Amino acid sequence: MTAELSPIDKAKYAAARRSVDFVENGMKLGLGTGSTAAWMVRCLAERIRNDGLKVTTVATSKRTADLARDLGVPVMALDDVRWLDLTIDGTDEFDPNLNLIKGGGAALLQEKIVATASDRMVVIADAAKEVAQLGAFPLPVEVIPFGWQTTKALIEETLFSLDVLNREVKVRLNRGKPLKTDGGNYILDLHLKRIGNPRQLALVLNQIPGVVENGLFIDICDIVVIGNGDGRVTVRDINSGRVEDTTVDLAQSANIFADLGE
């Protein structure tokens, strides 16, 4: 089955497989959104089935919740769980300080709420997501629909005073209309190419009326798990400074796909 996977999918699977090693029995766990996080949910479901793992989870999007429930992973509302031991999520970019750009899956608001309601955040990514400086991936900003074009204009004006290379702002579309998030908001994608001061940009964006949240995750990620297409995995802990290299057996993915009928 792994022969049918692309190298990028193998890398995502390897990171996801290693990430569920951080999950301990009885944990309250946040489940991220996106293609890499979906691999993690599948790996978690396999541990629940095979190892008898007992966890309580909170999903960061409806599609993650639906996937988890379909695979037998129990999902609850964050308001019922209140605080989490660990969140595992993907990322669109990460820098050497483990600052992130997230929101490619349009779930950045709920992802940030869940991540900051956790004792630790583990980020899973393929090696291509690592960058020297954030900004190549468009920065998502979630805005309320009312007056969104005015909010867009305010963002564009504000960007002229900030250390970014480009200032193009586009509304994210779905079938020709503004995409709606699970919260009923819109996403503006900021094509900046380079972000000189992510912390400053995150603070300034959230002061603009109409902005709900931005996709810069600053000082939130504790550990990054980086997968490669050959099964090699690197784990970096920003707090301890420890770097660990391991290898994941890619052949194990056949079990996951067999269960899903893929």
N, C-alpha and C positions, 0 to 999 in steps of 0.2 A: 504493500500500500504506500509506503514512503517514497517509492520510485515515482509515483504519480504526483508528488508534491513538488512545488517550485522551491528553489533554494530559500526564498524569503519566507515561505510558509514553514519550511523545516526550521529556520532560525526562530520564528515566532513560537513554534511548538516547543523547541528546546528551552527557550526562556520561560515559557509558561509551565512546562513540566518541572523545572527547577524551583519556580516560585512557590508552588504548593507545598514544598518541603518546609516552608516557614509556618504553615498552618498547623496548629496543635489542637488536640481534642478539647472541645468545650469553648473554642474561641468564638467571638463575635467578629464577623468578617465582612468588609466592604468589597463588593464586586464591581470592577470597572466596566467600561464600555469600549467597544471597538473590536477589530479583528484579532488582535493579540490577546485581549481580555477574554474573548470568546474561547480561545484555546485553553486559557486558564480555568474557565468554568467547566469545560469538559474534563480537564485533568482532575479538578476538585471532585467532580461527580464520580470519577473512577475511584478516587480514594474513599469516598463515602461508601460506594458499593463494595469495594474489595477489602478495605481495611476497617470498616465499621466506624469511620470518623464521624463524630458528632459536632456540628457547627450550626451557628445561627448566622444568616447572611442578610445584608442589605444591598440592594441593587442600585446602580447609579442611573439606570434608564429602564424604560418599559421593555425594550428588546432584550436587555440582559436578564431582567426578571423572568421574561417568558422563556428564554433559553434555559435558565437555571431550573425553573419549575419543570420544564419538559424533561430534564435530565435527572430529576429527583433531588435537587438541591433545595432545601427549605429557605424561603425568602420572607422577610418581615419588613415592616415600615421602620424607618429610622426613628421616628417619634416613639415607637414602642421599644426599641432597643436602646436608644439614647446615646450610648458611647460604644465605640468599637475598639477591639484590640489591634486590628490590622486591616489595611485596605491594600488590595493588589489591583493595579490598573496599568494600562498602556500609556504611551506618550507619542506625540508627533515629533518632538525634538527634545534632547536634553544636553546640557552643557557640562563642563568639568566640575561645576559646583552643584550639579544635580538640580539646577533650575530647569523648568519644563515649559514647553508650549503644548497645551492640550486643547481639545475641542474640535478636532477633525470629524468626530462622530456626532457633533452638535449636542453633547451632554455635559459641557464644561461646568455649568452651574451646579448641577447635582453631584458631579464628580468632585468639585472643590469642597462642597459642603460635607460630603462623606469622608473625603481625605482628611479634612481638618477636624473631624469628629473621631479621629483614630489616634491611638498611641503611636503607631508607625505606619508609614506608607512605603510599600515595595512597588517599584515601577519595573515593568517588563518590556523589553524592546529588542528588535533586531539591531545589529551593529550599525546599520545605515542611519539610525536615528541619532547617533552621537555627533555633535557638532562643536566646533571651537567657540562659536558665538551664536546665540539664538537669532532667528529672524528669517532664515531661508523659507521655512514653512509659514504660510500666512497665519497671522495671529487672530483667532476668533474672539469676537466681543459680542456678548449676548445683550440685546436691547429690547425694550418693550415696543410693541407695534405702534402705539400712539406716538405720532410725531417722529417716526424713525428716521425719516429723511433729514429732519432738523438735527437729530442726534448725530447722524452721519456727517453732516456739514460741520458740526462742532468738533467732532473727532478729527476731521481733516484739517481744520484750522489749528487745533491744539498740536498736531503732529509737527507743525513748522517750528515749534520751539523745543523739540526733543531730538535726541541723538539717534536718528534713524536714517537709513539710506534712501528709502522710497516712501511714498505717502499715498499710495493707491488704496482706496477702500471700496469694497464691493459687497452688496447684499448677497447672501447665499440663497440660491434658488432651488426649487423642487418643482419640476414640470412647469417651469415658466413663472412660478409665483414664489414669493419669499418663503423659504423653509421655516416651518414652525417647530420649535423645540418641545420637549415633553411639558414644559411649563407654559407653552403658548407664546413664547417670545421669538424674535428674529435673531439671526446671526449676521454680523458684519465681519467680513474677512479683511484684515489689514495686511496688505502686501508690502512689507517693510524692508525685506531683503537682509537687513542687519539691524539689530537692536543693541545700541551701545550701553544703555543703562536699564536693564529689565525691571529692576526694583522701582525706579522712578516712573517708568512708563506704566506699570501696574497701578501705582498709587494715583497718578494723574488721570488715567482713563476712568477709574471708578468714581472720580469727582464730577464727571460730566453727567448732567441730567439726562435720564433715559437709559443710561448704561446700567445693566443689572450686575454683570460680572465680566471679567476678562479671562483669557486662557493662559495667562502667565501664572505658573505655580512656583512661587518663590519660597525657599526654606520650608518646603512641605515634604518633599521626598527624602527618605532616610537611606534607602537601598535601591540600587538599580541592578537588574539582572539582564545581562546582554547575551542574546543567543546568536549563534552562527549556523550557517547551512549545513556544516559537517557535524553538528551536535556539540561543539565546544560552547561552554557557557562561562562568562565572567561575572562574578558578583562583587559589587563595590559598595562598601558601607561608608557613607559620608561622615558618620559620627566617630567611628573607631579608626577610620583610615585603612581598614583591612580590605585587601583584594584577594579573591579566591577564584581559582580556575578549576572547572570540573568538566565532565563530558556526560551528555545525556544519550541514552540508547534510543535512537530514532525509530528503531523497529517497534517499540512499544506503542507508537501512534496507531498501528494497525488495529489495536483493541478499541480505541476511541472511534475510529471510523466505522468499524464493524457494528458498534452499538448504534451509531447514527444512521446506518444504512447508506453511507456515502461511498 
